[in-house]
Amino acid sequence: MQNPQFSNMQLELLNLFNRDISDEDLKAIKRLITKYLAEKLSLLADKVWEEKGLTNQDMETLLHTHLRTPYKP
């Protein structure tokens, strides 16, 4: 049996939470992590948006563009 390879984040969380916590605390921690990652993603998207010089019209066009591969029976 092989030992799983944990990321540095997983190891840190395992060390930090090596005891049981309440379900309420667990949910709060999940919300904090989700909020952090969402903010980080939003900043990255804003950076790409600015680098590419995109406009609101570009987004509207993209939202209404059909990009799927046609279905072949």
Residue pairs with C-beta under 8 A, 6 or more apart in sequence:
6 14
21 29
